[in-house]
């Protein structure tokens, strides 16, 4: 994956830039020792690495503003970073950039249970938002698999989802407002603690913009009352295609589970070995969870059982306790870590119409054989958000390139059946050269003009989202 050539002018005055940053930030907030900046050379897409010029760790919005103003004046690119869990290379540095990490900005600033919102600093982790309000019976709905570690800043940047987004939506559906610092240091407030803001929906533009428009330092998030109860079931099948058909029929019937998760055999075995969740021996497994009162749960699961039985499942197992439910979800939430124990892999997130699941799963199997690389499937089946994990050997020459080619073929297939390149991981560097598969040149030009308005010098998060030739041309002026 190609990165832009570093700007010699920026590199030549790197010591000057660092000195200016040290003048406005605490002593421990600026990192330029090469041995220490290596900690920021990649994110969750660890196949690609590049140490930055420096990394900074501000603690306040004002410090972020001061640092960005300096980088803007010096022409130094800035890569915003939450917790570094991006699977699309969204926080990959360039050699002449300053990584701006918000991990130290993790306070809860305001909680309003009556109006159902919480305001937090953007470095706070996803799961700890729920932790701050659960004692009063509330929770924050978006739940990425990395929720224990991922930051709200990154969730906003990539418009992250999670297993329960089928019912509750992704980040944009649960985001009320942000404090945003532009590249020149200007601080702006978008949205707020109310149902809808007047004027242009700039909040909707910022959510999912992948750090291209500004640095989010604070966020106002919608919180919801916890449901009365919830119960998952495991449904085992003899093939991926039949499991996919069952998902399509559940959605078609008008049933709205809180989550429908899919795992195929390679993923099932890895998760079972890792978490010992008691998963059955089968080719494909669905985890379907519903919530509500006991009567509502029983009614919904009864309908789901009727639909599942038409597909001759190998097993239909209903959770009988909170402990068993937690174990079922531990296996699914551990999927990426479990697969990482046995192989290098690249995780995709193309999204497809639910009705296309059987066809796409069949074609992924065929492509896997064509390219000679195994593919494990685990994904949010209810909304068609695919997560094929392409297994490869990082130490085998040519395997990474083969993996990239297979990934491009799978994502192209997603677009061809009426889906899109990304559901929640973002474009980053992983999919930037596939943008032309989904968007015509005039469409990408419209998107780039939005970035022109927010970041005229194209200094924020370089080499991401748009094809490198287009973004470098813009950056050159």
C-alpha positions as CSV (number, residue, x, y, z in Angstrom):
1,X,0.0,0.0,0.0
2,X,1.6,3.3,-1.1
3,X,2.0,6.2,1.1
4,X,2.8,9.8,-0.1
5,X,6.4,10.9,-0.2
6,X,7.2,12.9,2.9
7,X,7.5,16.7,2.5
8,X,11.2,17.5,2.7
9,X,10.4,21.0,3.9
10,X,8.5,19.6,6.9
11,X,11.2,17.0,7.7
12,X,13.9,19.6,7.6
13,X,12.3,21.7,10.2
14,X,11.0,18.9,12.3
15,X,13.0,20.0,15.4
16,X,11.5,23.5,15.0
17,X,8.0,22.1,14.8
18,X,8.5,19.9,17.9
19,X,10.0,22.9,19.8
20,X,6.9,25.0,19.0
21,X,4.6,22.1,20.1
22,X,6.6,21.8,23.4
23,X,6.0,25.5,24.0
24,X,2.2,25.1,24.2
25,X,1.8,21.6,25.5
26,X,2.8,19.9,28.8
27,X,6.3,18.4,28.8
28,X,5.0,14.8,28.8
29,X,2.5,15.5,25.9
30,X,5.1,15.6,23.1
31,X,6.9,12.5,21.9
32,X,9.6,12.6,19.2
33,X,12.1,10.0,20.3
34,X,12.1,7.5,17.4
35,X,12.1,4.6,19.8
36,X,8.8,5.9,21.3
37,X,7.1,7.1,18.1
38,X,7.2,3.5,16.9
39,X,4.3,2.9,19.2
40,X,2.2,5.0,16.8
41,X,3.5,3.6,13.5
42,X,0.3,1.6,12.8
43,X,-3.2,0.9,14.0
44,X,-5.3,-2.3,13.9
45,X,-4.3,-2.8,10.2
46,X,-0.8,-3.7,11.3
47,X,0.3,-4.9,7.8
48,X,1.2,-1.3,7.0
49,X,3.6,0.8,9.2
50,X,5.2,4.2,9.1
51,X,6.7,6.0,12.1
52,X,5.5,9.6,12.4
53,X,7.6,12.7,12.8
54,X,6.1,13.1,16.3
55,X,3.1,12.2,18.5
56,X,1.3,14.6,20.8
57,X,-1.2,13.7,23.6
58,X,-3.2,16.8,24.6
59,X,-5.6,16.9,27.5
60,X,-7.9,19.7,26.6
61,X,-9.7,21.1,23.6
62,X,-7.6,24.3,24.0
63,X,-4.4,22.3,23.8
64,X,-5.7,20.6,20.6
65,X,-6.5,24.0,19.1
66,X,-3.0,25.4,19.9
67,X,-1.3,22.3,18.5
68,X,-3.3,22.3,15.3
69,X,-2.7,26.0,14.8
70,X,1.1,25.4,14.9
71,X,0.9,22.4,12.5
72,X,-1.2,24.5,10.1
73,X,1.3,27.3,10.1
74,X,4.2,25.0,9.6
75,X,2.4,22.9,6.9
76,X,2.8,19.7,9.0
77,X,0.2,17.0,8.3
78,X,-1.8,15.8,11.3
79,X,-3.2,12.3,11.8
80,X,-6.0,12.2,14.5
81,X,-5.9,9.0,16.6
82,X,-8.3,7.6,19.1
83,X,-7.3,4.2,20.5
84,X,-5.6,2.9,17.4
85,X,-8.1,0.1,16.8
86,X,-8.9,1.0,13.2
87,X,-9.0,-2.0,10.9
88,X,-8.8,0.1,7.8
89,X,-5.6,2.0,8.4
90,X,-7.5,5.1,9.5
91,X,-4.8,6.2,11.9
92,X,-1.7,5.2,9.8
93,X,0.9,8.0,10.0
94,X,3.0,9.4,7.2
95,X,6.7,10.1,7.8
96,X,6.2,13.9,8.0
97,X,3.1,13.9,10.1
98,X,2.2,14.6,13.7
99,X,0.0,12.0,15.3
100,X,-2.6,13.7,17.6
101,X,-3.9,11.2,20.1
102,X,-6.9,12.0,22.3
103,X,-6.5,9.0,24.7
104,X,-5.9,11.4,27.7
105,X,-9.1,13.2,27.0
106,X,-11.4,10.7,28.7
107,X,-13.6,12.5,31.2
108,X,-17.3,12.4,31.6
109,X,-18.4,16.1,31.4
110,X,-22.1,15.9,31.9
111,X,-24.9,13.4,32.5
112,X,-28.6,14.2,32.0
113,X,-30.8,11.2,32.7
114,X,-34.0,13.2,32.3
115,X,-33.1,14.3,28.8
116,X,-31.2,11.1,28.1
117,X,-27.8,12.2,27.1
118,X,-24.2,12.1,28.3
119,X,-21.4,14.5,27.3
120,X,-17.9,13.0,27.3
121,X,-14.4,13.8,26.0
122,X,-13.7,12.0,22.8
123,X,-10.9,9.8,24.1
124,X,-13.2,7.9,26.4
125,X,-13.7,4.3,25.5
126,X,-17.0,3.0,24.1
127,X,-17.8,0.6,26.9
128,X,-16.9,3.0,29.7
129,X,-19.7,5.3,28.4
130,X,-22.2,2.7,29.4
131,X,-20.2,2.1,32.6
132,X,-20.8,5.8,33.5
133,X,-24.6,5.5,33.3
134,X,-25.5,1.9,33.9
135,X,-26.0,2.4,37.7
136,X,-29.1,4.5,36.8
137,X,-30.4,1.9,34.3
138,X,-29.1,3.4,31.1
139,X,-26.7,2.3,28.4
140,X,-24.9,3.6,25.2
141,X,-26.1,1.5,22.3
142,X,-23.4,1.2,19.6
143,X,-21.2,-1.7,20.6
144,X,-18.2,-2.4,18.3
145,X,-16.4,-5.7,19.0
146,X,-13.5,-3.5,20.2
147,X,-15.7,-1.6,22.6
148,X,-13.5,-2.4,25.6
149,X,-10.6,-0.4,23.9
150,X,-12.0,1.8,21.1
151,X,-12.5,5.5,21.7
152,X,-15.6,7.6,21.0
153,X,-13.4,9.8,18.7
154,X,-12.7,6.8,16.4
155,X,-16.3,5.6,16.6
156,X,-17.4,9.0,15.3
157,X,-14.7,9.1,12.7
158,X,-15.7,5.8,11.2
159,X,-19.4,5.9,12.1
160,X,-18.9,2.6,14.0
161,X,-21.7,0.1,14.6
162,X,-21.7,-3.3,16.4
163,X,-23.7,-6.4,17.0
164,X,-26.8,-4.4,18.3
165,X,-26.9,-1.9,15.5
166,X,-29.7,-3.8,13.8
167,X,-32.2,-2.3,16.3
168,X,-30.4,0.7,17.7
169,X,-28.4,2.0,14.7
170,X,-24.8,3.0,14.4
171,X,-22.9,6.0,15.8
172,X,-24.7,8.6,13.7
173,X,-28.0,7.5,15.1
174,X,-26.8,8.0,18.7
175,X,-24.7,11.1,18.3
176,X,-26.3,14.5,19.3
177,X,-23.4,16.9,19.1
178,X,-19.6,17.4,19.0
179,X,-16.9,19.9,19.7
180,X,-14.7,20.0,16.6
181,X,-11.3,21.7,16.2
182,X,-10.5,22.6,12.6
183,X,-7.0,22.4,11.1
184,X,-6.3,26.1,11.7
185,X,-7.2,25.8,15.4
186,X,-10.8,27.1,15.1
187,X,-13.1,25.5,17.7
188,X,-16.7,24.9,16.6
189,X,-19.8,23.4,18.2
190,X,-22.1,21.2,16.1
191,X,-25.4,19.9,17.3
192,X,-26.0,19.6,21.0
193,X,-28.2,18.2,23.7
194,X,-31.5,18.4,21.8
195,X,-33.4,16.4,19.2
196,X,-32.2,18.3,16.1
197,X,-30.1,21.4,15.4
198,X,-31.1,24.2,13.0
199,X,-29.1,24.9,9.8
200,X,-27.1,22.6,7.7
201,X,-26.6,19.1,9.1
202,X,-22.8,19.4,9.5
203,X,-22.9,16.9,12.4
204,X,-24.0,14.3,9.8
205,X,-21.1,15.4,7.6
206,X,-18.5,15.0,10.4
207,X,-19.7,11.6,11.6
208,X,-18.0,9.1,9.3
209,X,-15.6,11.7,7.9
210,X,-12.5,9.7,9.1
211,X,-10.6,12.6,10.6
212,X,-10.6,14.4,7.3
213,X,-12.5,17.5,8.4
214,X,-11.4,18.2,12.0
215,X,-10.5,16.7,15.4
216,X,-13.4,15.8,17.6
217,X,-12.6,16.5,21.3
218,X,-16.0,16.2,23.0
219,X,-19.2,14.4,22.1
220,X,-22.8,14.5,23.3
221,X,-24.3,11.0,23.0
222,X,-27.8,9.6,23.3
223,X,-28.3,7.2,26.2
224,X,-31.2,4.7,26.4
225,X,-33.0,2.9,29.3
226,X,-31.9,-0.7,29.6
227,X,-34.5,-3.1,28.3
228,X,-36.4,-5.2,30.7
229,X,-34.7,-8.4,29.6
230,X,-32.8,-10.0,26.7
231,X,-32.2,-13.5,25.5
232,X,-30.0,-15.0,22.8
233,X,-30.4,-18.3,20.9
234,X,-27.9,-20.3,18.9
235,X,-29.0,-21.8,15.6
236,X,-26.7,-24.2,13.9
237,X,-26.8,-25.1,10.2
238,X,-25.0,-27.4,7.8
239,X,-24.0,-24.7,5.3
240,X,-23.3,-21.0,5.1
241,X,-25.9,-20.5,2.3
242,X,-28.8,-22.0,4.4
243,X,-27.9,-19.9,7.4
244,X,-27.9,-16.8,5.1
245,X,-31.3,-17.8,3.8
246,X,-32.6,-18.1,7.4
247,X,-31.4,-14.5,8.2
248,X,-33.2,-13.2,5.1
249,X,-36.4,-14.9,6.1
250,X,-36.3,-13.5,9.6
251,X,-35.9,-10.0,8.3
252,X,-38.5,-10.6,5.7
253,X,-41.0,-11.7,8.3
254,X,-40.9,-8.3,10.1
255,X,-39.2,-9.6,13.2
256,X,-36.7,-7.1,14.7
257,X,-34.2,-8.9,16.9
258,X,-31.7,-6.6,18.7
259,X,-28.9,-8.6,16.9
260,X,-28.3,-11.4,14.4
261,X,-24.7,-12.5,14.2
262,X,-23.2,-15.0,11.8
263,X,-20.1,-17.2,12.2
264,X,-18.8,-20.0,9.8
265,X,-16.9,-23.1,10.8
266,X,-13.3,-21.6,10.9
267,X,-14.5,-18.8,13.1
268,X,-16.7,-21.0,15.3
269,X,-13.8,-23.4,16.0
270,X,-11.3,-20.5,16.8
271,X,-13.9,-18.8,19.1
272,X,-14.7,-22.1,20.8
273,X,-11.0,-22.9,21.4
274,X,-10.5,-19.3,22.7
275,X,-13.6,-18.7,24.8
276,X,-15.0,-22.2,25.5
277,X,-18.6,-20.8,24.8
278,X,-20.1,-24.3,24.1
279,X,-20.7,-23.6,20.5
280,X,-22.0,-26.6,18.5
281,X,-20.0,-28.5,15.8
282,X,-21.5,-27.1,12.5
283,X,-20.7,-25.2,9.3
284,X,-22.6,-22.0,10.2
285,X,-23.9,-20.5,13.4
286,X,-26.4,-17.7,14.0
287,X,-26.7,-15.8,17.3
288,X,-30.1,-14.2,17.4
289,X,-31.0,-12.0,20.4
290,X,-34.3,-10.4,21.3
291,X,-35.3,-8.2,24.1
292,X,-38.3,-6.9,26.0
293,X,-40.6,-8.3,28.7
294,X,-40.6,-12.1,29.3
295,X,-43.8,-12.3,27.2
296,X,-42.4,-10.3,24.4
297,X,-39.2,-12.4,24.3
298,X,-41.1,-15.6,24.3
299,X,-43.3,-14.4,21.4
300,X,-40.4,-13.2,19.3
301,X,-38.3,-16.4,19.9
302,X,-41.4,-18.5,19.0
303,X,-41.6,-16.8,15.6
304,X,-37.8,-17.1,15.1
305,X,-38.0,-20.8,15.9
306,X,-40.8,-21.3,13.4
307,X,-38.7,-19.6,10.7
308,X,-35.5,-21.5,11.6
309,X,-37.2,-24.9,11.5
310,X,-38.1,-24.3,7.9
311,X,-34.4,-24.5,7.2
312,X,-33.7,-27.7,9.0
313,X,-31.2,-26.5,11.6
314,X,-28.8,-28.9,13.2
315,X,-29.5,-27.3,16.6
316,X,-31.7,-24.6,18.1
317,X,-30.5,-23.7,21.6
318,X,-32.1,-21.0,23.7
319,X,-30.1,-19.4,26.5
320,X,-31.3,-20.5,30.0
321,X,-29.5,-18.0,32.2
322,X,-27.6,-14.7,32.3
323,X,-24.3,-16.6,32.6
324,X,-25.1,-18.7,29.5
325,X,-26.0,-15.5,27.6
326,X,-22.8,-13.9,28.6
327,X,-20.8,-16.9,27.4
328,X,-22.5,-16.9,24.1
329,X,-21.6,-13.3,23.5
330,X,-18.1,-13.7,24.8
331,X,-17.4,-16.2,22.0
332,X,-18.7,-13.7,19.4
333,X,-17.0,-10.7,20.9
334,X,-13.7,-12.6,21.0
335,X,-13.8,-13.5,17.3
336,X,-11.1,-11.2,16.0
337,X,-8.7,-11.9,18.8
338,X,-9.3,-15.6,18.5
339,X,-8.6,-15.6,14.8
340,X,-5.4,-13.5,15.5
341,X,-4.0,-16.3,17.7
342,X,-4.0,-18.7,14.8
343,X,-3.2,-16.6,11.7
344,X,-2.4,-13.2,10.2
345,X,-5.6,-11.9,8.7
346,X,-7.2,-8.9,7.0
347,X,-10.7,-8.0,8.1
348,X,-13.1,-6.5,5.6
349,X,-16.5,-4.8,6.2
350,X,-18.4,-4.6,2.9
351,X,-22.2,-4.3,3.3
352,X,-24.8,-6.0,1.2
353,X,-28.6,-6.3,1.0
354,X,-29.7,-9.1,3.4
355,X,-31.4,-10.9,0.5
356,X,-28.0,-11.3,-1.2
357,X,-26.4,-13.1,1.7
358,X,-26.7,-16.7,0.3
359,X,-25.2,-15.6,-3.1
360,X,-22.4,-13.6,-1.6
361,X,-21.4,-16.3,0.9
362,X,-21.3,-18.8,-2.0
363,X,-19.1,-16.5,-4.1
364,X,-16.7,-15.8,-1.2
365,X,-16.2,-19.5,-0.9
366,X,-15.4,-19.7,-4.6
367,X,-13.1,-16.8,-4.5
368,X,-11.3,-18.3,-1.5
369,X,-10.5,-21.4,-3.6
370,X,-9.5,-19.3,-6.6
371,X,-7.0,-17.2,-4.7
372,X,-5.8,-20.1,-2.5
373,X,-6.4,-18.2,0.8
374,X,-8.8,-19.3,3.5
375,X,-11.6,-16.9,4.5
376,X,-13.4,-17.0,7.8
377,X,-16.8,-15.2,8.0
378,X,-18.1,-13.4,11.1
379,X,-20.5,-10.5,10.7
380,X,-23.6,-8.6,11.6
381,X,-26.0,-10.6,9.4
382,X,-29.1,-8.7,10.3
383,X,-28.1,-5.5,8.4
384,X,-25.8,-7.3,5.9
385,X,-22.5,-5.9,7.3
386,X,-20.0,-8.6,6.2
387,X,-16.7,-9.2,8.0
388,X,-14.8,-11.7,5.9
389,X,-11.4,-12.5,7.6
390,X,-8.8,-13.3,4.9
391,X,-6.1,-15.5,6.4
392,X,-2.6,-15.1,5.1
393,X,1.1,-15.5,6.1
394,X,2.7,-12.1,6.6
395,X,6.1,-13.8,6.4
396,X,5.4,-15.4,3.0
397,X,6.5,-13.3,0.0
398,X,3.5,-12.4,-2.1
399,X,0.8,-13.5,0.4
400,X,-0.1,-9.9,1.5
401,X,-0.5,-8.8,-2.1
402,X,-2.7,-11.9,-2.8
403,X,-4.7,-11.0,0.3
404,X,-5.2,-7.5,-1.0
405,X,-6.4,-8.7,-4.4
406,X,-8.9,-11.1,-2.8
407,X,-10.1,-8.4,-0.5
408,X,-10.7,-6.1,-3.5
409,X,-12.6,-8.8,-5.3
410,X,-14.9,-9.4,-2.3
411,X,-15.6,-5.7,-1.8
412,X,-16.2,-5.2,-5.5
413,X,-18.7,-8.1,-5.3
414,X,-20.5,-6.3,-2.4
415,X,-21.0,-3.2,-4.5
416,X,-22.1,-5.3,-7.5
417,X,-25.0,-6.9,-5.6
418,X,-26.2,-3.5,-4.4
419,X,-24.1,-2.9,-1.3
420,X,-21.2,-0.7,-0.4
421,X,-17.5,-0.8,0.4
422,X,-17.7,-0.2,4.1
423,X,-20.3,-0.6,6.8
424,X,-18.4,0.6,9.9
425,X,-14.6,0.3,9.6
426,X,-14.3,3.2,7.1
427,X,-12.3,3.6,4.0
428,X,-8.9,4.5,5.4
429,X,-6.1,3.4,3.2
430,X,-7.5,-0.1,2.8
431,X,-10.3,0.8,0.4
432,X,-9.2,4.2,-0.9
433,X,-8.2,2.8,-4.3
434,X,-11.6,1.0,-4.6
435,X,-13.6,4.2,-4.2
436,X,-14.0,4.4,-8.0
437,X,-15.8,1.0,-7.9
438,X,-18.7,2.7,-6.0
439,X,-18.4,6.4,-6.9
440,X,-18.2,8.1,-10.3
441,X,-15.5,10.9,-10.6
442,X,-18.1,13.6,-10.2
443,X,-19.3,12.0,-6.9
444,X,-15.7,11.9,-5.5
445,X,-15.2,15.5,-6.6
446,X,-18.2,16.6,-4.6
447,X,-16.8,14.8,-1.5
448,X,-13.4,16.3,-2.0
449,X,-14.9,19.8,-2.2
450,X,-16.3,19.3,1.2
451,X,-12.8,18.6,2.5
452,X,-11.6,21.7,0.6
453,X,-14.0,23.8,2.7
454,X,-12.9,22.4,6.0
455,X,-9.2,21.7,5.4
456,X,-8.0,23.8,2.3
457,X,-4.4,22.7,2.7
458,X,-5.4,19.0,2.9
459,X,-3.2,18.5,6.0
460,X,-5.7,16.4,8.1
461,X,-5.2,12.6,7.9
462,X,-3.4,12.4,4.6
463,X,-3.5,9.5,2.2
464,X,-6.8,8.3,3.4
465,X,-10.3,7.8,1.8
466,X,-9.6,9.2,-1.6
467,X,-7.3,7.6,-4.3
468,X,-3.7,8.8,-3.5
469,X,-3.2,10.5,-6.8
470,X,-6.3,12.7,-6.2
471,X,-5.5,13.6,-2.6
472,X,-1.9,14.4,-3.4
473,X,-2.9,16.6,-6.3
474,X,-5.3,18.5,-3.9
475,X,-2.6,18.8,-1.3
476,X,-0.1,20.2,-3.8
477,X,-2.6,22.9,-4.6
